[in-house]
Amino acid sequence: MREIHSVGPMNLNVAVLGLGRMGAAIAVRLAGAGWSVTGWNRTPRGTLPGVAVAGDLAAAVADAGVVITMLTDGAAVLDVLGRVPLGRGTVVVEMSTIGPDSVRAVAALLPAGVALVDAPIGGSVGAAAAGTLRILAGGDAADVARVRPVLDALGTVQHRGPLGAGAAAKVVLNAAMITAVAALADVLTIAGAAGLARADALELLRGGPLGAAVERAGAPARAAHFPVALAAKDLGLAIAATRPRADAQTNVPVANATRHHAGAQTEVPVVEGAQTEVPVAEDAQTDVPVVEGAQTDVPVVEGARLKLAEAARERGGARAVPDADLSVLVREA
């Protein structure tokens, strides 16, 4: 019989709500590390090694001391947690990328006696399987300590600060990574126009400030899969984060040219920002919701959203690529 981990007087059975690529990898990793794991998905899915897959939410969380959410966006997290019966003493660990505003909305939704830790992750499905994720935790120190043995099985925990701090850190990380890949796409276009072979350009850039983007773009799809639809959603979170404190003199001069480009090409649809109207099922092939482009106070990020939309249009339209990896931006046509 496998060992069941515990913290203090309470046995910690773990529920994982959302068994898409990352959620499934997290559930299997925890089960392999000796935790008793029950999973649940919004759309039917098959079995997972060591994981009991429940058919309904109530069964998934019935004996759980820790409930992990790994869902598409803030709307999905609020919907699922609004329907799940959570017992007093449960700790919800929100690991999706939903931004600090949605984390605060989740905290307001939870019943008394249920704690919340936001703990989005840095790293790929492969890192989840290997237990080498970077976990950006936010919340009360005592609550983080209660769930730390669970999170330690997944990777390195960084307690970033109070509730929402982990979500804020993840928005920053993803905005940096996505815009770097978009910048790489532009630089490769410039290289081609200047007569530099693509392979030579990539080798040149590998040792410079875009080196991480070069590595990310060349990673195997199975090792680092970041769907275009989710990348666009995360850029929307980054843009939304600037709006409460934006003014006419917002200090983002680096991308004035991108601002002009974004404003001049409003006929190109871009994926809606912080909240998609229809939550995307974890493993589903779905349309990407779109809105017209707009001027923002973070034009580099808005320019990257435009580039994602352009990639969709050039490769068969938004219907064709919502689940394609972010590296589609720099693939050769």
Summary of the structure (lengths in Angstrom):
residues: 333
radius of gyration: 20.3
end to end distance: 52.8
largest distance: 67.1
contacts: 1148
relative contact order: 0.11
helix: 47%
strand: 16%
